[in-house]
Amino acid sequence: MSNLLSQPWVIGLMATLLIGGVLSAVHHAEVIAHKTGEPLGTLVLAISVTIIEVSLIIAMMLSGHEGSQFIARDAVFAAVMIVANGVVGLCIFVGGLKHREMSFRIEGTNSTLAILAALATFTLVMPVVTTSTPGPDFTKSQLAFAGVTSFILYGAFLFFQNVSHRDYFLPLDSEKRCDCDEHAEKPSNTKTAISSLLLLLSLIAVVALAKALSPAIEAGVQAVGAPKEVVGIAIALLVLLPESFAAVRAAVANRLQSSLNLALGSAVASIGLTIPAVACIAIFFDLPISLGINNLSIVLLYLSLFISVLTMAIGKTTMLQGVIHLIIFFEYLFLSLVP
């Protein structure tokens, strides 16, 4: 069976099916989002994508392969960098090309960035400066505390986004006038229920296919002599495909608020849900796990957060901000291959 899965045509077929599963997940998540409205609709896809990421990370941790203790760190850090620079930059760039200038609400976006900065620091940077263990690792009690605080922060964010200050994440009036879906009839309860079931099936298929492709990804990384961290980047790129596709589509339709809800929400979920899950697994099964990133990654992380704050400062974006974020993203990719 393993020989069959290593055949190029089988890998190509699984990759094609994976892309089909991603597009299916995006479609059915958008049906649900249209029914529930913003910002709850974007939350559906964000949590769905995070479920994929958590499943893949845990599967690779339990496999016990060499370097499996770093997979959570690499995948989570890659997700933050891909979202904060790649996805956000691409959305702002393509939206700026078509609409010159786009607007969004700074209240919700800046709050999301604050949560993201705190989560990234607590889980990816703090292990580097703690002194209870040698190297960039947490003790079990520190890991448990990081998992609990990450989950609490994410829960607070969900309450803020969907209950207490929901209006901070709603599209601006100018976006509503440009949104052709605003006047479309909402799907029926039956159609929404069917889409919910098909979304679940699509996600299961994506998880299974991505897990089946992971050995081929690892073998490819090893064959070209790339650093092990590239495996985490590949996983993050795979699991973020549905959200990235939906975010860019929203930006092209001049709905930058929806794009930012999707992108930044997925980055927050990537840490706020993934870290508690992997912390539980690591503690329960007594698995080694290392979350601390190196000095180069710390510089890139805080550069990304600093530029993101400047980008979101005035509630308007142009193509220039998109170019800046994309250049940082390409810098991250290049330095991951040539550290």
C-alpha positions, 0 to 999 in steps of 0.5 A: 500500500505504501508503494502505491501511495508513493507513485507520482500519478497517485500523488497527483490524483490525491493533490487534485482531489485535495484541491477539489475538496478545498473548493467544495469546503469554500463553497459550502462555508460561503452558503452557511456564511450567507445564511448566518451573516457576518461576522459569524459566517467567516467564523465557520470557515476559520474554525473549519480550517483550524480543525484541519490544521489541528488534525494534521499536526496531531497526526504527525506528532503521534507518528513519532517521526524525527522532528515531530516535536517541532511540527506544531511550532513550524505550522502555527508560525507559518500560518501566522506569517502566511495570513498576516503577510501573504493572504492579507497582502494579496487581498489588499493588492488585488483589491487595490488594483481593481478598486484603488482604495478600500475601507474597513472598520479599524475597531475590530481589526485592531482588536484582532491584531492585539489578540494575535500579538499576545497569543504569538508572544505567549506561545512562540516567543515566551519559550525562548526567554523562560529559564526553567528548561534549557532551549526553546521549550516549556515545562509541562506546567508552562505548556499547560498554562500557555494552552489554557491562556490561549484558549481563554484569549480565543474565547474572549475574542469570539465573545467580543466578535460575535456578541458584545461588539459584533458591529465592529466586524460588520461590513461598512455601508460602502461595502454593502452597496458593492456586495451583490450577495447582499440582495440575493435571497438567503438559502433555505434551512434545508439547503443550509443543513445540506451544506453543513453536512457537505462541509463536514464531509469536505473537511474530512476528505481534505484532512485524509488527503492532506495526511496521505500527502504528508509523507510525500511532502516530507520526502520532497523537502528532504530530497531538495535539501530544504530545512525541516521548517519547510514541512510546516510551511507546506502544511500551513499552505495546504490548510489555509487554501480554503480561507485564502481563496475565499478572502481573495474573492471577497477583496475582489468584490470590494469586501475587504472587511470580510477578507480581514475577518477571514484572514486575521480570524484564521491566524487567531484561531490557528494559535488559540485552538491549535496550541491548547489541542497540541498541549493536551496531546503532548501532556497526555501522551508525554510527547516532546514538543518545542514551541519556541521560534529562533531569533530570525523568526522573532524579527520577522514576526514582530516586523509583520505585526508592526507593519500590520498595525501601520496598515490597519491604522487609518481604516483604508488601504491601497495597493502599496500596503499590499506590496509591502506585506507581500514582500515581507511574505516572500522574504519569509519564504526565502529565509526559510529556505536559506536561513 
